Amino acid sequence: MDIKIFEGVKTPFYYYDKELLERTLDAVEACTAGTKMKVHYAIKANSEPEILRIISSRGFGADCVSGNEIKAAIECGFRPENICYAGVGKTDEEILTGIDADIGCFNIESIEEIDILSTLAAKRGKRVTVALRVNPNIDAHTHEYITTGLKENKFGIDLRVIEDAVRKVKESQNLDLGGLHFHIGSQITISEPFKILCERINDLQAKFRFEGTDFRFFNVGGGLGINYDNPDENPIPDFASYFDTILSCLHLEEGQEVHCELGRAIVAQCGSLISKVVLVKKGLEKNFVIIDAGMSDLIRPALYGAHHKIENISAAGKSADKIYDVVGPICESSDVFGKDELLPETKRGDLIALRSAGAYGVAMASRYNMRDLPGHLIK
Ligand SMILES: *Cc1c(COP(=O)(O)O)cnc(C)c1O
């Protein structure tokens, strides 16, 4: 990382490597061009307008989880017909935002939502395309790498009542059943869960065909993980195996499409949170590097015990032979980025990079402790 470009930029701030983002998008395009796969970028991972514009300019769709995300997606160039909208608790106002914008698909997460959406669509005199989000019950216990397994019933419609849901959608004049939607979790770094998902989809497809229901598309959600330990070894996720797994395992009929909603895999590695060492505190047992970024800027470590690679970029090339705890300034004991980190001798004023922070970084930032929101530099 060339720290000269950071001169004069107020810390903490998110730095996005635009070239890496472009190369990541190139890789996604290379794997999906000419296939039945349509990529929707999951906006909640990072909704910086400049990043949204770079992604929308590739012709990708957008996966939104709120009315404001729908508005941001459209403002930043995503075409409404390429927007899908998921969420367990869409408000009437948010649903109407989607209906009025003529978005491509509502991903319905409960039987109750079917009536609500149908009524609101009727109110606008429109027929809207929906997909039913199925909880495929891929057990998080057998796959601990699925951090947000769907077996918790908040997300999606239980497999056992999916037929009732299909019938209900088909009865509505104002709803058009386009497909089925799934999202089995996040930061999944092996292909097994995606294979199991495809098998579930194939079974469902066969069952519904037998009953006379066809789908135009299946949306497999997001979840492809990245390498947080070694961002420089894997700056671009292995999209080839991911898309290969899905496109080879799914049995698609003529004319059917498959949609995916990648968030983290697209934006995580291009972003780093850059912060400055406020002071190095010598304790009796430990030495603390106290930086000017905290959990209000990057909450993943405090929220899920995540670890972002920590680098002293002012001491690049020097041997990492000192041990420190790297912590933020916020009044919470969980405001810790790393314990017993091996770093070069670190001093006040050094720049520290928290790597792989492009996804769920600034998107989750808050003003806790009345701190300013972090800035950004896209270059
Ligand atoms: C969060 C989310 C995604 C994106 O997940 P990643 O792990 O960032 O790829 C996709 N689809 C839905 C419905 C989501 O809620």
The ligand as a Gaussian input file, in Angstrom:
#p B3LYP/6-31G(d) Opt

LIG

0 1
 C      -26.758000     -10.050000       3.067000
 C      -27.441000     -10.727000       1.977000
 C      -26.722000     -11.085000       0.825000
 C      -25.242000     -10.865000       0.661000
 O      -24.481000     -11.706000       1.471000
 P      -22.890000     -11.788000       1.291000
 O      -22.497000     -12.773000       2.331000
 O      -22.352000     -10.435000       1.546000
 O      -22.616000     -12.270000      -0.086000
 C      -27.432000     -11.675000      -0.202000
 N      -28.763000     -11.904000      -0.116000
 C      -29.484000     -11.564000       0.975000
 C      -30.933000     -11.810000       0.994000
 C      -28.841000     -10.970000       2.059000
 O      -29.550000     -10.655000       3.138000

